[in-house]
Amino acid sequence: MKRVHVSIDSLAESIKSYPDMFAIEPSEVKDDYAKWMLDAPHLETLQPGVEKDESVACC
């Protein structure tokens, strides 16, 4: 499974605008995180300033 992680300036703005781009709502939303389950790849947006989990590998 491929994933794309994107750092954004405003999670709230991304949650408002990305559904127009992807034609779906996020499948999961937390205080600092939103996830869209696209056909390929999945997209995860992260709010800046959140401590990075070094155990998570990208792609």
C-alpha distances in whole Angstrom, upper triangle without the diagonal:
4,7,10,13,17,20,22,26,26,24,26,27,23,23,26,25,21,22,24,21,19,21,19,20,18,16,17,20,22,25,23,19,18,14,14,11,11,10,8,7,8,11,13,17,19,23,24,27,24,24,21,19,19,17,14,12,11,8
4,7,10,13,17,20,23,24,22,25,24,21,21,24,23,19,20,22,19,17,20,19,19,17,16,17,20,21,24,21,18,17,13,13,11,10,10,7,5,7,9,11,15,17,20,22,24,23,23,19,18,18,17,13,11,9,6
4,7,10,13,16,20,20,18,21,21,17,18,21,20,16,18,20,17,15,18,17,17,15,14,15,17,18,20,18,14,13,10,10,10,10,11,8,5,5,6,7,11,13,17,18,21,19,19,16,16,16,15,12,10,7,5
4,7,10,13,16,17,16,19,18,15,16,19,17,14,16,18,15,14,17,16,17,14,15,15,16,18,19,16,13,12,10,10,11,10,12,9,6,6,5,6,9,11,14,16,19,17,18,15,16,16,16,12,11,8,7
4,7,10,13,14,13,16,16,13,15,18,17,14,16,19,16,15,19,17,17,14,15,14,14,15,16,13,10,10,9,11,12,13,15,13,10,8,6,5,6,7,11,12,15,14,15,12,13,14,15,11,10,7,8
4,6,10,11,11,14,14,10,13,16,14,12,15,17,15,15,18,17,17,14,16,15,15,15,16,12,10,10,10,12,14,14,17,15,12,11,7,6,5,6,9,10,13,13,15,13,15,16,17,14,14,11,12
4,7,9,9,13,13,10,13,16,15,14,17,19,17,17,20,20,18,16,18,16,15,15,14,11,10,11,12,14,17,17,20,19,16,14,11,9,6,5,6,6,10,10,12,11,14,15,18,15,15,13,15
4,6,7,10,9,8,11,13,12,12,15,17,15,16,19,19,17,15,18,16,14,14,13,10,10,11,13,14,18,18,21,20,18,16,12,10,7,6,6,7,10,12,14,14,17,19,21,18,19,16,18
4,7,9,8,9,12,13,13,13,17,18,17,19,21,21,19,17,20,18,16,15,14,11,12,13,16,17,21,21,25,24,21,19,16,14,10,9,7,7,10,12,15,16,19,21,23,21,22,20,22
4,5,5,6,9,10,11,12,15,16,16,18,20,19,16,15,18,16,13,13,11,9,10,11,14,16,20,20,24,24,22,19,15,13,10,9,7,8,11,13,16,17,20,23,24,22,23,21,23
4,5,5,6,9,10,10,13,15,15,16,18,16,13,11,14,12,10,10,9,7,7,8,11,13,16,18,22,21,19,17,13,11,7,7,6,9,12,12,16,16,18,21,23,20,22,20,21
4,5,5,6,9,10,12,14,15,16,17,16,13,12,15,13,10,11,10,9,10,9,13,14,18,19,23,23,22,19,16,14,11,11,10,13,15,15,19,20,22,25,26,24,25,23,25
4,5,5,6,8,11,12,13,14,16,15,13,13,16,15,13,14,13,12,12,11,14,14,18,19,22,23,21,19,15,14,11,12,11,14,17,17,21,21,24,26,28,25,26,24,25
4,5,5,6,8,10,10,11,13,13,11,10,13,13,11,13,13,11,10,9,11,11,15,15,19,19,17,15,12,11,8,10,10,13,16,16,20,20,22,24,25,22,23,20,21
4,6,6,7,10,11,11,12,11,8,7,11,11,9,11,12,11,10,7,9,10,13,14,18,19,18,15,12,11,9,11,12,15,18,18,21,21,22,25,26,23,24,22,22
4,6,7,8,10,11,12,11,9,10,14,14,12,14,15,15,13,11,13,13,16,17,20,21,20,18,15,15,13,15,15,18,21,21,24,24,26,29,30,26,27,25,25
4,6,6,7,9,10,11,10,11,15,15,14,17,17,16,15,12,13,12,16,15,19,19,18,17,14,14,12,15,15,18,21,22,25,25,26,29,30,26,27,24,24
4,5,5,6,8,8,8,8,12,13,13,16,17,16,13,10,11,9,12,11,15,15,15,13,10,11,10,14,15,17,21,21,24,23,24,27,27,24,24,21,21
4,5,5,5,5,5,7,11,13,13,16,18,17,15,12,11,9,11,11,14,16,15,14,12,13,13,16,17,21,24,23,26,26,27,29,29,26,26,23,23
4,6,5,8,9,11,15,17,17,20,21,20,18,15,15,12,14,13,16,17,17,16,14,16,16,19,20,23,26,26,29,28,30,32,32,29,28,25,25
4,6,8,10,12,15,17,17,20,22,20,18,15,14,11,13,11,14,14,14,14,12,14,14,18,19,22,25,25,28,27,28,30,30,27,26,23,22
4,5,8,9,12,15,16,19,21,20,17,13,12,8,10,8,10,12,12,11,10,13,14,17,19,22,26,25,27,26,27,29,29,25,24,21,20
4,7,10,12,15,16,20,22,22,19,15,14,10,11,10,12,14,15,14,13,16,16,20,22,25,28,27,30,29,30,32,31,28,27,25,23
4,7,9,12,13,17,19,19,16,12,11,8,9,8,11,13,14,12,12,14,15,18,20,23,27,25,28,27,27,29,29,25,26,23,22
4,6,9,10,14,16,16,13,10,9,7,9,10,13,15,15,13,12,13,13,16,18,21,24,23,26,25,25,28,28,24,25,23,22
4,5,7,10,13,13,10,6,5,4,7,9,13,14,14,11,9,9,10,13,15,18,21,20,22,21,22,24,24,21,22,20,20
4,7,10,14,14,11,8,6,5,6,9,12,14,14,10,10,10,12,14,17,20,23,20,22,21,21,24,23,20,21,19,19
4,7,10,11,8,6,5,7,9,12,15,16,15,12,11,9,11,12,14,18,20,17,19,19,18,21,21,18,19,19,19
4,7,8,6,4,6,9,12,15,18,19,18,14,12,10,10,11,12,15,17,15,17,18,18,21,21,18,20,19,21
4,6,5,6,9,12,15,18,21,22,20,16,14,11,11,10,10,14,15,12,15,15,16,19,19,17,20,20,21
4,6,8,12,15,18,21,24,24,23,19,16,13,11,10,9,12,12,10,13,15,16,20,20,19,21,21,23
4,7,11,14,17,19,23,22,20,17,14,11,8,6,5,8,9,7,11,12,13,17,18,16,18,18,20
4,7,10,13,16,19,19,17,13,11,7,6,5,6,10,12,10,12,12,13,16,17,14,16,15,17
4,7,10,13,16,16,14,11,8,6,5,7,9,13,15,13,16,15,16,19,19,16,18,16,17
4,6,9,13,13,11,8,6,5,7,9,12,15,18,16,18,16,17,19,19,15,16,15,15
4,6,9,10,9,6,5,7,9,12,15,18,21,19,21,20,20,22,21,18,18,16,16
4,7,8,8,5,7,9,12,15,18,21,24,22,23,21,21,23,22,18,18,16,15
4,5,6,5,7,10,13,16,20,22,25,24,25,23,23,25,24,20,19,17,15
4,6,7,10,13,16,20,23,26,29,27,28,26,25,26,25,21,20,18,15
3,6,9,12,15,18,22,24,27,26,27,24,23,24,23,19,17,15,12
4,6,10,13,16,19,21,24,23,24,21,21,21,20,17,15,12,9
4,7,10,13,17,19,22,20,21,19,18,20,19,15,14,12,10
4,7,10,13,16,19,17,19,17,17,19,18,15,14,11,11
4,7,10,13,15,14,15,14,14,16,16,12,13,11,11
4,7,10,13,12,14,13,14,16,17,14,15,13,14
4,6,9,8,10,10,12,14,16,13,14,13,15
4,7,6,10,10,13,16,18,16,17,16,19
4,6,9,9,13,15,18,16,17,16,19
4,6,9,12,14,17,17,18,18,21
4,6,9,12,15,14,16,16,19
4,7,9,12,12,15,15,19
4,6,9,9,11,12,15
4,5,6,9,11,14
4,5,7,10,14
4,6,10,13
4,7,10
4,7
4
